[in-house]
Amino acid sequence: MTTGQRTGIWLIGARGSVATTTVAGCAALVAGLHPPTGMATETPDLADAGLPPLAALVFGGHDTTDCPLPKRAEQLTTAGVLPYGLARAVTTELEAADREIRPGGPLPGDTRTDEQLVTAFTADLTDFRERIGLDRVVVVNVASTEPASGGVGLPPSTLYAAAALRAGCPYVNFTPSTGLRHPALAAPLATSGLPHAGRDGKTGQTLLRAVLAPMFLQRALTVRAWSGSNLLGGGDGAALADPAAAAAKNAGKERVLTDTLGDAVEGQVHIDDVPALGEWKTAWDHIAFDGFLGTRMILQTLWQGCDSALAAPLVLDLARLTARAHEKGLTGHLDDLAFYFKDPEGTPPASLAAQYTRLVAFARTLGAPPDTTTPPPDEEPTPGVRR
């Protein structure tokens, strides 16, 4: 990254738990208050990718709620998500980000058309970039999961994604919501020349499945059934209480098994809203498999974690990697970021280890000096290499 450049991170759902943890966490890392635990971009394997430093990130976003970020950070402290005293230590940074949050939509009773909403969102993005003097702005959707599309007009996630394209901003969809995948955006996306990545961040149960499923395949053990259950609190639990939203979430969870094992496996994932869990989640998997001579065996796993604390470092990783890809002139879907997603586009490897290998290779590409050589007139560029 060129010295002196600053990168904007525009968060859709900017006052939610994941966004607040991301902003507060970034400020804490810059101040040296905590180590960058959970950030692959801060490990030696990705250290030479030329990514924008954390201190060069400027936050803003859209949200339909009006709870200020400092207040939201206090709530997350009470919930045990943020360590005691952190919200107060980074109040200045939270207040600065909160000043850059604009009303989202559509709000209840909103009479604006899809076109009017996209125009307003685009203006917010353009103003943010030009007023602050940012070199680029990466839009990252971290809003609550929306039901599968089917109503009148474009879903909110697609309205925000359309605004990102119009404003010339790279886009990351960290949710299972439609976003760029709506047919209405196929043409503008194809001609945008922008890098994009998604969808649905891989933070817990699916992360573990991406590790375990290849194990069964490589050891030639036959998986007979793979069932699971998710107990969620907070906003995500409430959003996923909607069967349509849960269906969108489960599609990504089941994909890793199908892609790895070759066929759909018997069993389902159930998602339950448990408000008493607050910002925490519990995921249980029950795997029935056959061993030598048909001996039947079972593996059970239990994952308990804080979704915001798991997601925030991934959001920072993805924003920085996508910003660097944009700086390098890469376009289209960033297949090499499949490591971070449940439901990535294309046909990347489903194994987490294989995805990580591709991520490391991608980081080396990002950090490589520009190729100043010009191929002879009769020589075509190597197929598959993005310019």
Short mmCIF file of the C-alpha atoms (twelve columns), coordinates in Angstrom:
data_MODEL
# 
_entry.id   MODEL 
# 
loop_
_atom_site.group_PDB 
_atom_site.id 
_atom_site.type_symbol 
_atom_site.label_atom_id 
_atom_site.label_alt_id 
_atom_site.label_comp_id 
_atom_site.label_asym_id 
_atom_site.label_seq_id 
_atom_site.Cartn_x 
_atom_site.Cartn_y 
_atom_site.Cartn_z 
_atom_site.pdbx_PDB_model_num 
ATOM 1   C CA . MET A 1   0.000   0.000   0.000   1 
ATOM 2   C CA . THR A 2   1.214   3.493   -0.860  1 
ATOM 3   C CA . THR A 3   2.349   5.473   2.197   1 
ATOM 4   C CA . GLY A 4   -0.213  8.012   3.375   1 
ATOM 5   C CA . GLN A 5   -3.251  6.347   1.844   1 
ATOM 6   C CA . ARG A 6   -6.387  5.954   3.939   1 
ATOM 7   C CA . THR A 7   -9.083  3.359   3.384   1 
ATOM 8   C CA . GLY A 8   -12.741 3.715   4.282   1 
ATOM 9   C CA . ILE A 9   -14.691 0.765   5.678   1 
ATOM 10  C CA . TRP A 10  -18.418 1.336   5.210   1 
ATOM 11  C CA . LEU A 11  -20.418 -1.083  7.362   1 
ATOM 12  C CA . ILE A 12  -24.007 -1.992  6.521   1 
ATOM 13  C CA . GLY A 13  -25.539 -2.561  9.942   1 
ATOM 14  C CA . ALA A 14  -23.013 -0.132  11.430  1 
ATOM 15  C CA . ARG A 15  -24.562 -0.026  14.909  1 
ATOM 16  C CA . GLY A 16  -24.938 -3.779  15.278  1 
ATOM 17  C CA . SER A 17  -22.868 -6.063  17.494  1 
ATOM 18  C CA . VAL A 18  -20.429 -7.184  14.802  1 
ATOM 19  C CA . ALA A 19  -19.834 -3.651  13.506  1 
ATOM 20  C CA . THR A 20  -19.392 -2.181  16.982  1 
ATOM 21  C CA . THR A 21  -16.938 -4.923  17.938  1 
ATOM 22  C CA . THR A 22  -15.067 -4.341  14.677  1 
ATOM 23  C CA . VAL A 23  -14.687 -0.586  15.226  1 
ATOM 24  C CA . ALA A 24  -13.820 -0.899  18.916  1 
ATOM 25  C CA . GLY A 25  -11.467 -3.790  18.236  1 
ATOM 26  C CA . CYS A 26  -9.596  -1.947  15.503  1 
ATOM 27  C CA . ALA A 27  -9.106  1.049   17.792  1 
ATOM 28  C CA . ALA A 28  -7.855  -1.227  20.582  1 
ATOM 29  C CA . LEU A 29  -5.316  -2.883  18.269  1 
ATOM 30  C CA . VAL A 30  -4.042  0.447   16.968  1 
ATOM 31  C CA . ALA A 31  -3.601  1.668   20.551  1 
ATOM 32  C CA . GLY A 32  -1.733  -1.509  21.483  1 
ATOM 33  C CA . LEU A 33  -4.319  -2.457  24.109  1 
ATOM 34  C CA . HIS A 34  -4.812  -6.004  22.789  1 
ATOM 35  C CA . PRO A 35  -3.058  -8.373  20.362  1 
ATOM 36  C CA . PRO A 36  -4.664  -9.125  16.943  1 
ATOM 37  C CA . THR A 37  -6.012  -12.532 17.973  1 
ATOM 38  C CA . GLY A 38  -8.115  -14.118 15.224  1 
ATOM 39  C CA . MET A 39  -6.714  -11.988 12.373  1 
ATOM 40  C CA . ALA A 40  -4.999  -14.068 9.711   1 
ATOM 41  C CA . THR A 41  -3.786  -10.857 8.062   1 
ATOM 42  C CA . GLU A 42  -1.601  -10.170 11.094  1 
ATOM 43  C CA . THR A 43  0.209   -13.521 10.899  1 
ATOM 44  C CA . PRO A 44  3.565   -14.075 9.155   1 
ATOM 45  C CA . ASP A 45  1.923   -15.949 6.255   1 
ATOM 46  C CA . LEU A 46  0.047   -12.818 5.148   1 
ATOM 47  C CA . ALA A 47  2.385   -10.155 6.488   1 
ATOM 48  C CA . ASP A 48  3.823   -9.133  3.119   1 
ATOM 49  C CA . ALA A 49  0.549   -8.589  1.243   1 
ATOM 50  C CA . GLY A 50  0.832   -4.795  1.322   1 
ATOM 51  C CA . LEU A 51  -2.476  -4.397  3.143   1 
ATOM 52  C CA . PRO A 52  -3.672  -1.047  4.495   1 
ATOM 53  C CA . PRO A 53  -2.519  -0.742  8.120   1 
ATOM 54  C CA . LEU A 54  -5.187  -0.772  10.785  1 
ATOM 55  C CA . ALA A 55  -4.336  2.817   11.671  1 
ATOM 56  C CA . ALA A 56  -5.246  3.877   8.124   1 
ATOM 57  C CA . LEU A 57  -8.835  2.577   8.345   1 
ATOM 58  C CA . VAL A 58  -11.721 5.051   8.653   1 
ATOM 59  C CA . PHE A 59  -15.181 3.733   9.564   1 
ATOM 60  C CA . GLY A 60  -18.670 4.794   8.587   1 
ATOM 61  C CA . GLY A 61  -21.849 3.058   7.539   1 
ATOM 62  C CA . HIS A 62  -25.601 2.737   7.245   1 
ATOM 63  C CA . ASP A 63  -28.044 1.577   9.907   1 
ATOM 64  C CA . THR A 64  -31.755 1.824   10.607  1 
ATOM 65  C CA . THR A 65  -31.267 2.226   14.370  1 
ATOM 66  C CA . ASP A 66  -30.076 5.295   16.262  1 
ATOM 67  C CA . CYS A 67  -28.245 3.864   19.297  1 
ATOM 68  C CA . PRO A 68  -24.835 5.624   19.323  1 
ATOM 69  C CA . LEU A 69  -21.772 3.408   19.019  1 
ATOM 70  C CA . PRO A 70  -20.357 4.354   22.461  1 
ATOM 71  C CA . LYS A 71  -23.658 3.295   24.046  1 
ATOM 72  C CA . ARG A 72  -23.729 0.081   22.024  1 
ATOM 73  C CA . ALA A 73  -20.171 -0.643  23.130  1 
ATOM 74  C CA . GLU A 74  -21.238 -0.221  26.750  1 
ATOM 75  C CA . GLN A 75  -24.031 -2.742  26.178  1 
ATOM 76  C CA . LEU A 76  -21.559 -5.203  24.670  1 
ATOM 77  C CA . THR A 77  -19.290 -4.717  27.682  1 
ATOM 78  C CA . THR A 78  -22.160 -5.627  29.989  1 
ATOM 79  C CA . ALA A 79  -22.833 -8.687  27.820  1 
ATOM 80  C CA . GLY A 80  -19.217 -9.801  28.160  1 
ATOM 81  C CA . VAL A 81  -18.344 -9.290  24.490  1 
ATOM 82  C CA . LEU A 82  -15.949 -6.370  24.999  1 
ATOM 83  C CA . PRO A 83  -13.463 -6.410  27.886  1 
ATOM 84  C CA . TYR A 84  -14.166 -4.103  30.793  1 
ATOM 85  C CA . GLY A 85  -12.837 -0.585  30.238  1 
ATOM 86  C CA . LEU A 86  -12.304 -0.935  26.481  1 
ATOM 87  C CA . ALA A 87  -15.361 1.090   25.459  1 
ATOM 88  C CA . ARG A 88  -14.198 4.009   27.581  1 
ATOM 89  C CA . ALA A 89  -10.617 3.728   26.302  1 
ATOM 90  C CA . VAL A 90  -11.719 4.000   22.644  1 
ATOM 91  C CA . THR A 91  -14.638 6.413   23.076  1 
ATOM 92  C CA . THR A 92  -13.041 8.972   20.759  1 
ATOM 93  C CA . GLU A 93  -12.765 6.452   17.925  1 
ATOM 94  C CA . LEU A 94  -16.314 5.178   18.491  1 
ATOM 95  C CA . GLU A 95  -17.685 8.710   18.444  1 
ATOM 96  C CA . ALA A 96  -15.780 9.494   15.236  1 
ATOM 97  C CA . ALA A 97  -17.222 6.417   13.512  1 
ATOM 98  C CA . ASP A 98  -20.713 7.167   14.827  1 
ATOM 99  C CA . ARG A 99  -20.611 10.629  13.228  1 
ATOM 100 C CA . GLU A 100 -20.146 8.896   9.880   1 
ATOM 101 C CA . ILE A 101 -23.202 6.627   10.171  1 
ATOM 102 C CA . ARG A 102 -26.137 7.571   7.957   1 
ATOM 103 C CA . PRO A 103 -29.790 6.424   8.075   1 
ATOM 104 C CA . GLY A 104 -30.356 3.204   6.167   1 
ATOM 105 C CA . GLY A 105 -33.557 1.930   4.709   1 
ATOM 106 C CA . PRO A 106 -36.194 1.250   3.861   1 
ATOM 107 C CA . LEU A 107 -37.470 2.445   7.224   1 
ATOM 108 C CA . PRO A 108 -41.024 1.700   8.433   1 
ATOM 109 C CA . GLY A 109 -43.387 3.853   6.382   1 
ATOM 110 C CA . ASP A 110 -40.605 4.728   3.924   1 
ATOM 111 C CA . THR A 111 -42.221 5.803   0.631   1 
ATOM 112 C CA . ARG A 112 -38.993 6.088   -1.365  1 
ATOM 113 C CA . THR A 113 -38.645 3.904   -4.437  1 
ATOM 114 C CA . ASP A 114 -35.758 1.473   -4.903  1 
ATOM 115 C CA . GLU A 115 -34.106 3.983   -7.235  1 
ATOM 116 C CA . GLN A 116 -34.429 6.807   -4.719  1 
ATOM 117 C CA . LEU A 117 -32.952 4.636   -1.957  1 
ATOM 118 C CA . VAL A 118 -30.002 3.531   -4.100  1 
ATOM 119 C CA . THR A 119 -29.368 7.140   -5.132  1 
ATOM 120 C CA . ALA A 120 -29.375 8.282   -1.489  1 
ATOM 121 C CA . PHE A 121 -27.049 5.461   -0.388  1 
ATOM 122 C CA . THR A 122 -24.692 6.174   -3.281  1 
ATOM 123 C CA . ALA A 123 -24.526 9.846   -2.308  1 
ATOM 124 C CA . ASP A 124 -23.642 8.865   1.276   1 
ATOM 125 C CA . LEU A 125 -20.764 6.702   0.062   1 
ATOM 126 C CA . THR A 126 -19.447 9.304   -2.352  1 
ATOM 127 C CA . ASP A 127 -19.630 12.044  0.287   1 
ATOM 128 C CA . PHE A 128 -17.766 9.862   2.802   1 
ATOM 129 C CA . ARG A 129 -14.947 9.164   0.363   1 
ATOM 130 C CA . GLU A 130 -14.573 12.683  -1.010  1 
ATOM 131 C CA . ARG A 131 -15.149 14.703  2.167   1 
ATOM 132 C CA . ILE A 132 -12.564 12.753  4.160   1 
ATOM 133 C CA . GLY A 133 -10.199 12.315  1.232   1 
ATOM 134 C CA . LEU A 134 -10.134 8.526   1.211   1 
ATOM 135 C CA . ASP A 135 -8.345  6.607   -1.507  1 
ATOM 136 C CA . ARG A 136 -11.038 3.943   -1.597  1 
ATOM 137 C CA . VAL A 137 -14.041 2.699   0.365   1 
ATOM 138 C CA . VAL A 138 -14.872 -0.975  0.904   1 
ATOM 139 C CA . VAL A 139 -18.536 -1.686  1.670   1 
ATOM 140 C CA . VAL A 140 -19.041 -4.630  4.055   1 
ATOM 141 C CA . ASN A 141 -22.506 -5.987  4.810   1 
ATOM 142 C CA . VAL A 142 -22.693 -7.107  8.461   1 
ATOM 143 C CA . ALA A 143 -26.437 -6.493  8.919   1 
ATOM 144 C CA . SER A 144 -28.861 -9.069  10.276  1 
ATOM 145 C CA . THR A 145 -29.830 -11.874 7.915   1 
ATOM 146 C CA . GLU A 146 -32.827 -10.952 5.789   1 
ATOM 147 C CA . PRO A 147 -35.472 -13.449 4.600   1 
ATOM 148 C CA . ALA A 148 -35.002 -14.997 1.194   1 
ATOM 149 C CA . SER A 149 -36.047 -12.550 -1.525  1 
ATOM 150 C CA . GLY A 150 -39.575 -12.812 -2.841  1 
ATOM 151 C CA . GLY A 151 -41.348 -9.595  -1.976  1 
ATOM 152 C CA . VAL A 152 -42.003 -6.511  -4.060  1 
ATOM 153 C CA . GLY A 153 -38.884 -4.557  -4.973  1 
ATOM 154 C CA . LEU A 154 -35.246 -5.279  -4.260  1 
ATOM 155 C CA . PRO A 155 -34.228 -6.598  -0.834  1 
ATOM 156 C CA . PRO A 156 -32.350 -4.088  1.340   1 
ATOM 157 C CA . SER A 157 -29.030 -5.916  0.976   1 
ATOM 158 C CA . THR A 158 -29.277 -5.553  -2.799  1 
ATOM 159 C CA . LEU A 159 -30.093 -1.848  -2.547  1 
ATOM 160 C CA . TYR A 160 -26.893 -1.293  -0.552  1 
ATOM 161 C CA . ALA A 161 -24.905 -3.480  -2.953  1 
ATOM 162 C CA . ALA A 162 -26.246 -1.512  -5.926  1 
ATOM 163 C CA . ALA A 163 -25.130 1.719   -4.257  1 
ATOM 164 C CA . ALA A 164 -21.647 0.267   -3.756  1 
ATOM 165 C CA . LEU A 165 -21.396 -0.490  -7.479  1 
ATOM 166 C CA . ARG A 166 -22.568 2.994   -8.454  1 
ATOM 167 C CA . ALA A 167 -20.128 4.640   -6.080  1 
ATOM 168 C CA . GLY A 168 -17.258 2.506   -7.385  1 
ATOM 169 C CA . CYS A 169 -16.732 0.714   -4.069  1 
ATOM 170 C CA . PRO A 170 -15.515 -2.889  -3.646  1 
ATOM 171 C CA . TYR A 171 -18.104 -4.963  -1.799  1 
ATOM 172 C CA . VAL A 172 -18.001 -7.778  0.764   1 
ATOM 173 C CA . ASN A 173 -21.118 -9.681  1.829   1 
ATOM 174 C CA . PHE A 174 -20.486 -11.164 5.273   1 
ATOM 175 C CA . THR A 175 -24.138 -12.283 5.548   1 
ATOM 176 C CA . PRO A 176 -26.262 -14.909 3.770   1 
ATOM 177 C CA . SER A 177 -28.505 -12.131 2.421   1 
ATOM 178 C CA . THR A 178 -28.868 -11.673 -1.339  1 
ATOM 179 C CA . GLY A 179 -26.625 -8.656  -1.880  1 
ATOM 180 C CA . LEU A 180 -24.931 -8.733  -5.277  1 
ATOM 181 C CA . ARG A 181 -26.479 -12.082 -6.209  1 
ATOM 182 C CA . HIS A 182 -29.783 -10.535 -7.255  1 
ATOM 183 C CA . PRO A 183 -30.383 -10.891 -11.035 1 
ATOM 184 C CA . ALA A 184 -31.017 -7.141  -11.261 1 
ATOM 185 C CA . LEU A 185 -27.348 -6.491  -10.499 1 
ATOM 186 C CA . ALA A 186 -25.857 -9.009  -12.916 1 
ATOM 187 C CA . ALA A 187 -25.226 -6.468  -15.689 1 
ATOM 188 C CA . PRO A 188 -23.892 -3.575  -13.570 1 
ATOM 189 C CA . LEU A 189 -21.709 -6.001  -11.621 1 
ATOM 190 C CA . ALA A 190 -20.211 -7.428  -14.805 1 
ATOM 191 C CA . THR A 191 -19.258 -3.976  -16.075 1 
ATOM 192 C CA . SER A 192 -18.215 -2.452  -12.742 1 
ATOM 193 C CA . GLY A 193 -14.591 -3.593  -12.802 1 
ATOM 194 C CA . LEU A 194 -14.748 -3.934  -8.999  1 
ATOM 195 C CA . PRO A 195 -13.503 -6.757  -6.781  1 
ATOM 196 C CA . HIS A 196 -16.083 -8.325  -4.506  1 
ATOM 197 C CA . ALA A 197 -16.289 -11.224 -2.061  1 
ATOM 198 C CA . GLY A 198 -18.879 -13.243 -0.179  1 
ATOM 199 C CA . ARG A 199 -21.028 -14.609 1.151   1 
ATOM 200 C CA . ASP A 200 -21.863 -15.485 4.784   1 
ATOM 201 C CA . GLY A 201 -18.881 -15.351 7.114   1 
ATOM 202 C CA . LYS A 202 -17.623 -18.715 8.364   1 
ATOM 203 C CA . THR A 203 -17.206 -18.207 12.107  1 
ATOM 204 C CA . GLY A 204 -18.208 -21.346 14.030  1 
ATOM 205 C CA . GLN A 205 -20.137 -24.476 13.185  1 
ATOM 206 C CA . THR A 206 -19.362 -24.366 9.462   1 
ATOM 207 C CA . LEU A 207 -15.722 -23.573 10.176  1 
ATOM 208 C CA . LEU A 208 -15.509 -26.804 12.139  1 
ATOM 209 C CA . ARG A 209 -17.348 -28.735 9.424   1 
ATOM 210 C CA . ALA A 210 -14.817 -27.495 6.849   1 
ATOM 211 C CA . VAL A 211 -12.102 -29.132 8.965   1 
ATOM 212 C CA . LEU A 212 -13.881 -32.362 9.911   1 
ATOM 213 C CA . ALA A 213 -15.587 -33.286 6.623   1 
ATOM 214 C CA . PRO A 214 -12.283 -33.688 4.709   1 
ATOM 215 C CA . MET A 215 -11.019 -35.895 7.551   1 
ATOM 216 C CA . PHE A 216 -13.790 -38.438 6.957   1 
ATOM 217 C CA . LEU A 217 -13.224 -38.326 3.200   1 
ATOM 218 C CA . GLN A 218 -9.444  -38.729 3.426   1 
ATOM 219 C CA . ARG A 219 -9.700  -41.583 5.929   1 
ATOM 220 C CA . ALA A 220 -12.317 -43.327 3.719   1 
ATOM 221 C CA . LEU A 221 -14.909 -43.308 6.507   1 
ATOM 222 C CA . THR A 222 -18.518 -43.300 5.311   1 
ATOM 223 C CA . VAL A 223 -20.658 -40.525 6.771   1 
ATOM 224 C CA . ARG A 224 -24.223 -41.773 7.160   1 
ATOM 225 C CA . ALA A 225 -25.793 -38.690 8.716   1 
ATOM 226 C CA . TRP A 226 -24.724 -35.244 9.899   1 
ATOM 227 C CA . SER A 227 -27.206 -33.318 11.997  1 
ATOM 228 C CA . GLY A 228 -26.792 -30.108 13.919  1 
ATOM 229 C CA . SER A 229 -28.426 -27.570 16.150  1 
ATOM 230 C CA . ASN A 230 -27.751 -23.880 16.763  1 
ATOM 231 C CA . LEU A 231 -28.869 -21.948 19.832  1 
ATOM 232 C CA . LEU A 232 -28.523 -18.219 19.236  1 
ATOM 233 C CA . GLY A 233 -29.242 -15.103 21.226  1 
ATOM 234 C CA . GLY A 234 -28.971 -11.429 20.346  1 
ATOM 235 C CA . GLY A 235 -30.111 -9.864  17.105  1 
ATOM 236 C CA . ASP A 236 -28.987 -12.816 15.006  1 
ATOM 237 C CA . GLY A 237 -31.137 -15.216 16.987  1 
ATOM 238 C CA . ALA A 238 -34.176 -12.968 16.587  1 
ATOM 239 C CA . ALA A 239 -33.569 -12.534 12.854  1 
ATOM 240 C CA . LEU A 240 -33.081 -16.254 12.279  1 
ATOM 241 C CA . ALA A 241 -36.300 -17.085 14.119  1 
ATOM 242 C CA . ASP A 242 -37.846 -16.245 10.733  1 
ATOM 243 C CA . PRO A 243 -37.917 -19.584 8.840   1 
ATOM 244 C CA . ALA A 244 -37.075 -17.858 5.542   1 
ATOM 245 C CA . ALA A 245 -33.974 -16.228 7.044   1 
ATOM 246 C CA . ALA A 246 -32.953 -19.510 8.689   1 
ATOM 247 C CA . ALA A 247 -33.281 -21.311 5.349   1 
ATOM 248 C CA . ALA A 248 -30.849 -18.856 3.750   1 
ATOM 249 C CA . LYS A 249 -28.388 -19.430 6.605   1 
ATOM 250 C CA . ASN A 250 -28.664 -23.220 6.502   1 
ATOM 251 C CA . ALA A 251 -27.982 -23.387 2.775   1 
ATOM 252 C CA . GLY A 252 -24.435 -22.221 3.388   1 
ATOM 253 C CA . LYS A 253 -23.956 -24.517 6.378   1 
ATOM 254 C CA . GLU A 254 -24.949 -27.566 4.324   1 
ATOM 255 C CA . ARG A 255 -22.891 -26.643 1.272   1 
ATOM 256 C CA . VAL A 256 -19.541 -27.578 2.791   1 
ATOM 257 C CA . LEU A 257 -20.757 -31.150 3.415   1 
ATOM 258 C CA . THR A 258 -22.127 -31.569 -0.097  1 
ATOM 259 C CA . ASP A 259 -19.024 -30.067 -1.704  1 
ATOM 260 C CA . THR A 260 -16.673 -32.220 0.369   1 
ATOM 261 C CA . LEU A 261 -18.483 -35.542 0.590   1 
ATOM 262 C CA . GLY A 262 -19.956 -35.440 -2.911  1 
ATOM 263 C CA . ASP A 263 -23.606 -36.063 -2.085  1 
ATOM 264 C CA . ALA A 264 -26.237 -34.557 0.146   1 
ATOM 265 C CA . VAL A 265 -25.922 -36.102 3.598   1 
ATOM 266 C CA . GLU A 266 -28.908 -37.118 5.691   1 
ATOM 267 C CA . GLY A 267 -29.626 -34.684 8.506   1 
ATOM 268 C CA . GLN A 268 -30.525 -31.044 9.021   1 
ATOM 269 C CA . VAL A 269 -29.408 -28.019 11.004  1 
ATOM 270 C CA . HIS A 270 -31.964 -26.498 13.356  1 
ATOM 271 C CA . ILE A 271 -31.688 -22.884 14.510  1 
ATOM 272 C CA . ASP A 272 -33.390 -21.768 17.716  1 
ATOM 273 C CA . ASP A 273 -33.670 -18.269 19.123  1 
ATOM 274 C CA . VAL A 274 -32.711 -18.294 22.808  1 
ATOM 275 C CA . PRO A 275 -32.766 -14.649 23.989  1 
ATOM 276 C CA . ALA A 276 -31.212 -15.589 27.347  1 
ATOM 277 C CA . LEU A 277 -27.939 -16.418 25.545  1 
ATOM 278 C CA . GLY A 278 -27.496 -12.757 24.621  1 
ATOM 279 C CA . GLU A 279 -24.486 -12.337 22.316  1 
ATOM 280 C CA . TRP A 280 -23.418 -15.965 22.646  1 
ATOM 281 C CA . LYS A 281 -24.172 -19.061 20.612  1 
ATOM 282 C CA . THR A 282 -23.952 -22.818 21.023  1 
ATOM 283 C CA . ALA A 283 -23.610 -25.191 18.078  1 
ATOM 284 C CA . TRP A 284 -23.881 -28.978 18.393  1 
ATOM 285 C CA . ASP A 285 -23.172 -31.515 15.659  1 
ATOM 286 C CA . HIS A 286 -23.993 -35.244 15.650  1 
ATOM 287 C CA . ILE A 287 -22.093 -37.236 13.009  1 
ATOM 288 C CA . ALA A 288 -22.957 -40.886 12.357  1 
ATOM 289 C CA . PHE A 289 -20.357 -42.763 10.313  1 
ATOM 290 C CA . ASP A 290 -19.255 -46.260 9.350   1 
ATOM 291 C CA . GLY A 291 -15.805 -47.668 9.943   1 
ATOM 292 C CA . PHE A 292 -14.026 -50.869 8.930   1 
ATOM 293 C CA . LEU A 293 -16.371 -53.867 8.432   1 
ATOM 294 C CA . GLY A 294 -19.350 -51.538 8.734   1 
ATOM 295 C CA . THR A 295 -18.778 -50.778 12.398  1 
ATOM 296 C CA . ARG A 296 -21.094 -47.901 13.286  1 
ATOM 297 C CA . MET A 297 -19.638 -44.986 15.214  1 
ATOM 298 C CA . ILE A 298 -20.559 -41.464 16.269  1 
ATOM 299 C CA . LEU A 299 -18.694 -38.177 16.680  1 
ATOM 300 C CA . GLN A 300 -20.287 -35.269 18.529  1 
ATOM 301 C CA . THR A 301 -18.927 -31.735 18.709  1 
ATOM 302 C CA . LEU A 302 -19.914 -28.753 20.823  1 
ATOM 303 C CA . TRP A 303 -18.967 -25.186 19.897  1 
ATOM 304 C CA . GLN A 304 -19.697 -22.313 22.253  1 
ATOM 305 C CA . GLY A 305 -18.609 -18.833 21.336  1 
ATOM 306 C CA . CYS A 306 -19.353 -15.157 20.958  1 
ATOM 307 C CA . ASP A 307 -20.342 -14.497 17.362  1 
ATOM 308 C CA . SER A 308 -19.280 -10.838 17.333  1 
ATOM 309 C CA . ALA A 309 -15.820 -11.627 18.696  1 
ATOM 310 C CA . LEU A 310 -15.431 -14.399 16.116  1 
ATOM 311 C CA . ALA A 311 -16.669 -12.240 13.237  1 
ATOM 312 C CA . ALA A 312 -14.937 -8.901  13.887  1 
ATOM 313 C CA . PRO A 313 -11.363 -10.028 13.042  1 
ATOM 314 C CA . LEU A 314 -12.642 -11.628 9.838   1 
ATOM 315 C CA . VAL A 315 -14.368 -8.380  8.847   1 
ATOM 316 C CA . LEU A 316 -11.089 -6.506  9.308   1 
ATOM 317 C CA . ASP A 317 -9.205  -9.167  7.313   1 
ATOM 318 C CA . LEU A 318 -11.693 -9.106  4.454   1 
ATOM 319 C CA . ALA A 319 -11.893 -5.322  4.264   1 
ATOM 320 C CA . ARG A 320 -8.104  -4.995  4.099   1 
ATOM 321 C CA . LEU A 321 -7.637  -7.821  1.568   1 
ATOM 322 C CA . THR A 322 -10.406 -6.474  -0.671  1 
ATOM 323 C CA . ALA A 323 -9.030  -2.932  -0.439  1 
ATOM 324 C CA . ARG A 324 -5.599  -4.182  -1.497  1 
ATOM 325 C CA . ALA A 325 -7.136  -6.178  -4.368  1 
ATOM 326 C CA . HIS A 326 -8.833  -2.982  -5.548  1 
ATOM 327 C CA . GLU A 327 -5.562  -1.077  -5.291  1 
ATOM 328 C CA . LYS A 328 -3.872  -3.779  -7.387  1 
ATOM 329 C CA . GLY A 329 -6.548  -3.522  -10.083 1 
ATOM 330 C CA . LEU A 330 -8.130  -6.947  -9.532  1 
ATOM 331 C CA . THR A 331 -11.721 -7.343  -10.668 1 
ATOM 332 C CA . GLY A 332 -14.595 -9.750  -10.212 1 
ATOM 333 C CA . HIS A 333 -15.199 -12.240 -7.448  1 
ATOM 334 C CA . LEU A 334 -12.177 -12.866 -5.256  1 
ATOM 335 C CA . ASP A 335 -12.286 -16.659 -5.260  1 
ATOM 336 C CA . ASP A 336 -9.192  -16.903 -3.082  1 
ATOM 337 C CA . LEU A 337 -11.101 -15.463 -0.109  1 
ATOM 338 C CA . ALA A 338 -13.320 -18.577 0.156   1 
ATOM 339 C CA . PHE A 339 -11.457 -19.320 3.404   1 
ATOM 340 C CA . TYR A 340 -13.728 -16.770 5.086   1 
ATOM 341 C CA . PHE A 341 -17.150 -17.817 3.731   1 
ATOM 342 C CA . LYS A 342 -19.771 -20.521 4.064   1 
ATOM 343 C CA . ASP A 343 -21.224 -19.965 0.601   1 
ATOM 344 C CA . PRO A 344 -18.565 -18.522 -1.728  1 
ATOM 345 C CA . GLU A 345 -19.190 -18.160 -5.422  1 
ATOM 346 C CA . GLY A 346 -17.661 -20.560 -7.912  1 
ATOM 347 C CA . THR A 347 -16.235 -23.952 -6.994  1 
ATOM 348 C CA . PRO A 348 -13.383 -23.323 -4.553  1 
ATOM 349 C CA . PRO A 349 -12.126 -26.241 -2.439  1 
ATOM 350 C CA . ALA A 350 -14.368 -26.953 0.549   1 
ATOM 351 C CA . SER A 351 -11.512 -27.968 2.838   1 
ATOM 352 C CA . LEU A 352 -10.366 -25.199 5.178   1 
ATOM 353 C CA . ALA A 353 -6.739  -26.291 4.770   1 
ATOM 354 C CA . ALA A 354 -6.937  -26.056 0.971   1 
ATOM 355 C CA . GLN A 355 -8.694  -22.702 1.212   1 
ATOM 356 C CA . TYR A 356 -5.967  -21.391 3.491   1 
ATOM 357 C CA . THR A 357 -3.293  -22.472 1.027   1 
ATOM 358 C CA . ARG A 358 -5.040  -20.438 -1.658  1 
ATOM 359 C CA . LEU A 359 -5.384  -17.460 0.669   1 
ATOM 360 C CA . VAL A 360 -1.656  -17.438 1.399   1 
ATOM 361 C CA . ALA A 361 -0.840  -17.645 -2.322  1 
ATOM 362 C CA . PHE A 362 -3.257  -14.783 -2.960  1 
ATOM 363 C CA . ALA A 363 -1.575  -12.666 -0.287  1 
ATOM 364 C CA . ARG A 364 1.774   -13.206 -1.987  1 
ATOM 365 C CA . THR A 365 0.240   -12.054 -5.265  1 
ATOM 366 C CA . LEU A 366 -1.081  -8.920  -3.579  1 
ATOM 367 C CA . GLY A 367 2.339   -8.169  -2.158  1 
ATOM 368 C CA . ALA A 368 4.263   -8.810  -5.348  1 
ATOM 369 C CA . PRO A 369 5.734   -5.777  -7.154  1 
ATOM 370 C CA . PRO A 370 3.863   -4.694  -10.290 1 
ATOM 371 C CA . ASP A 371 4.721   -6.536  -13.481 1 
ATOM 372 C CA . THR A 372 6.181   -3.897  -15.790 1 
ATOM 373 C CA . THR A 373 6.994   -6.290  -18.589 1 
ATOM 374 C CA . THR A 374 4.931   -6.076  -21.774 1 
ATOM 375 C CA . PRO A 375 4.244   -9.288  -23.701 1 
ATOM 376 C CA . PRO A 376 5.219   -9.303  -27.399 1 
ATOM 377 C CA . PRO A 377 2.401   -8.326  -29.789 1 
ATOM 378 C CA . ASP A 378 1.789   -11.935 -30.792 1 
ATOM 379 C CA . GLU A 379 1.741   -13.209 -27.191 1 
ATOM 380 C CA . GLU A 380 -1.499  -13.290 -25.238 1 
ATOM 381 C CA . PRO A 381 -1.594  -12.916 -21.450 1 
ATOM 382 C CA . THR A 382 -1.739  -16.184 -19.528 1 
ATOM 383 C CA . PRO A 383 -5.361  -17.395 -19.301 1 
ATOM 384 C CA . GLY A 384 -6.906  -17.033 -15.862 1 
ATOM 385 C CA . VAL A 385 -4.542  -14.321 -14.635 1 
ATOM 386 C CA . ARG A 386 -6.472  -11.261 -13.480 1 
ATOM 387 C CA . ARG A 387 -5.101  -7.936  -14.637 1 
# 
